[in-house]
Amino acid sequence: QVQLVESGGGLVQAGGSLRLSCAASGRTFSTYVMGWFRQAPGKERDLVAAISWSGDNTYYSNSVKGRFTISRDNAKNTMFLQMNSLKPEDTAVYYCAADTNGTIATMSLPVHDYWGRGTQVTVSS
């Protein structure tokens, strides 16, 4: 059983930065395609960024492109999301997800093999 645990959320002023981490259990972390999702109150959960198992391929939603950077350290079974130039509209619960046999493209789907419990990010204006 794979467990994903997010950390690094918090309260930050607009224009500030946060770095989220997603720590994964399991021996085959390096084979998972992974992604960060976010869900604001009253809205659907949307894909923010995704990364291939090797880290060579990434995807960003238009709303975060140029401000957020997704990365992973397979040796430490951890994925990251560096968030810069944060805006109040980035406020949401951020979740990490992983698929054992997915692709960057399939990360846009709402169903995934494993989910974390989420970490709250609040950006004040």
N, C-alpha and C positions, 0 to 999 in steps of 0.2 A: 504494500500500500504506500503510495506516495503522499507526502504531506507538504503543503506549501504554506509558508508563514511570511506575511508581509511585515515590514517595519519601516520607520522613517517618516511617517506622516506627522502632521502637526499644524500649527497656526503660523502663518507668515503674511507679511504685508505684500501688497501688490508690488511687483518688480523684484521680489526676492526669489530665493532658490531653495529647493529641497531635493534630497536624494532618497528615493525609495529603494528598498532591498526586498528580494523575495528569496528566502532560503528554502531549499528543497531537500527532502530526504530521498533515498533511493540510489542505487548504484548506477542507473542508466540515465542520469540527469543530462549527460552530454548528448544524448540522442533525442531529447525532447525539443520540439518547437514550442516557443513560449511567447506569452504576450501580456501586456498590461491593459486592463479595462478600467473604466470609471463609470460610476452611476451617481448622478445628482438627484436630489429629492424630486420625486414626481416624474423622473425621466427614465428612459431605458438605459440598460448597461451597454456601453459602446466601447469598441476597440480603440485604444489610443496608440499603441505601438506593438510591433511583433518582431521576433528575432528567430532566425533559423538555428538549428542545433549547433552549427559551427560558429555562428556569429557573423558570418560573411554577408548575409542578406538581412535587411531590415525593412520595416514598413512603418510609416507614421500617418496618422490622420491629418487632414489639412489644418485642423484647429491647433495642432501642436508642432507642426513641422517647422524646424528652425529654432525651436525653443527647448524641446525635449530630446534627450538622447537615451536610447535603450542599449544595454550592453549585458554581457554575461561573463562569468568566470567559471568555466566548467570544472576547474580543479577544486573550487570551493563550493560547488553546487549552488551558486547564487546568481540571480539576475538583478539588474539595477535599472532604475529610471531616474536620470538626472533631469530635473525640471528647473529651467531658468526663466526669467522674465515672467513670473507667474501673474496670472490675472484672476480677478474675482470669479470669472466664469470657469476657472479650473477647479473650483471648489466641488468636491465629490468624495465618495468612498472609492478608493483605488484597489483593484483586485489583480492578482496575478493568476494566470492560467497556463496549463501545459497540456500538450497532446503527445502521445507516444508515437503516433503515425501520421501526424498532420503536416501541413505545409504553411508557409506564410499566408497563402490565399485562404486556407480553411480556418485560419485564426479569426477571420471576420465573422464566422458563424457563431451563434450563441451557445452552442453545446460543446463542451470540452471535457477531456478525461479527468482533469484535476483542477480544483479551484482553491485559492486561499480564502481566508475569512475577511480580508480587506483591512485597509488602514485609511483613516480619515485625513483628508487634506482640506484645510480651510484657508482661503486667501482673502484677507481683508482689504478694503479699498481705502 
